[in-house]
């Protein structure tokens, strides 16, 4: 999440016409405190019952965890790009993500 925060302006158009939502099974209070402490400019949602995780096939039951997956949703509400798994330690992953967000915005008539 630190990489998202540190590259927020570049990857996500500084938040203009873009919403970034991190979903975790962690308690919402834990997420809120962590996000505030770290200064994350994104939204967080709690999914303790793993409903969203199941719907988007990100649960990894063998180790009771989730895979890191990034979905870029276009302005039409449809999934425009999926990065499965998202390799957060690889610089090229952020290039691919930035390009996917730019394409989705361009499709919406945004610069």
Secondary structure as the mmCIF struct_conf table of DSSP 4:
data_model
#
loop_
_struct_conf.conf_type_id
_struct_conf.id
_struct_conf.beg_label_comp_id
_struct_conf.beg_label_asym_id
_struct_conf.beg_label_seq_id
_struct_conf.end_label_comp_id
_struct_conf.end_label_asym_id
_struct_conf.end_label_seq_id
HELX_RH_AL_P HELX_RH_AL_P1 UNK A 2 UNK A 6
TURN_TY1_P TURN_TY1_P1 UNK A 7 UNK A 7
HELX_RH_AL_P HELX_RH_AL_P2 UNK A 8 UNK A 11
TURN_TY1_P TURN_TY1_P2 UNK A 12 UNK A 12
HELX_RH_3T_P HELX_RH_3T_P1 UNK A 13 UNK A 15
TURN_TY1_P TURN_TY1_P3 UNK A 16 UNK A 17
STRN STRN1 UNK A 21 UNK A 24
BEND BEND1 UNK A 25 UNK A 26
HELX_RH_AL_P HELX_RH_AL_P3 UNK A 28 UNK A 38
TURN_TY1_P TURN_TY1_P4 UNK A 39 UNK A 39
BEND BEND2 UNK A 42 UNK A 42
STRN STRN2 UNK A 43 UNK A 46
TURN_TY1_P TURN_TY1_P5 UNK A 48 UNK A 49
HELX_RH_AL_P HELX_RH_AL_P4 UNK A 51 UNK A 55
TURN_TY1_P TURN_TY1_P6 UNK A 56 UNK A 57
STRN STRN3 UNK A 59 UNK A 60
HELX_RH_3T_P HELX_RH_3T_P2 UNK A 61 UNK A 63
TURN_TY1_P TURN_TY1_P7 UNK A 64 UNK A 64
STRN STRN4 UNK A 65 UNK A 66
STRN STRN5 UNK A 69 UNK A 73
HELX_LH_PP_P HELX_LH_PP_P1 UNK A 74 UNK A 74
TURN_TY1_P TURN_TY1_P8 UNK A 75 UNK A 76
BEND BEND3 UNK A 77 UNK A 78
STRN STRN6 UNK A 79 UNK A 84
BEND BEND4 UNK A 85 UNK A 85
TURN_TY1_P TURN_TY1_P9 UNK A 88 UNK A 89
HELX_RH_AL_P HELX_RH_AL_P5 UNK A 91 UNK A 107
TURN_TY1_P TURN_TY1_P10 UNK A 108 UNK A 109
#
